[in-house]
Amino acid sequence: MSACQTLHLGLRQGSIHRADLEVAGAYYNTKDQVNALEELRQRLPDLETPAPAPSKRDRARRARQLTESQTRELIAGYQSGSTVYELGDQFGEQ
């Protein structure tokens, strides 16, 4: 007797319950998963559509080192109550 015949016989006699057959669980019926993947696939751009050009970025700049006198002047300005914006304008790019 094959496994299918045994299973069918067990179901007919009531010795095997349908709950015992749920071996694969959530992955047994993949219809919802296939539908979700199909929706995602439809959102993707067409393969014939050219890719958008990469956006231009500003070139990275190096931080400029302050001289020792500028550093003392910056600290004195900060301690006297100058805002960081004012100090940035004063010691910024020159």
Buried (B, 14 or more C-beta within 10 A) or exposed (E): EEEEEEEEEEBEEEEBEEEEEEEEEEEEEEEEEEEEEEEEEEEEEEEEEEEEEEEEEEEEEEEEEEEEEEEEBBEEBEEEEBEEEEBEEEBEEE
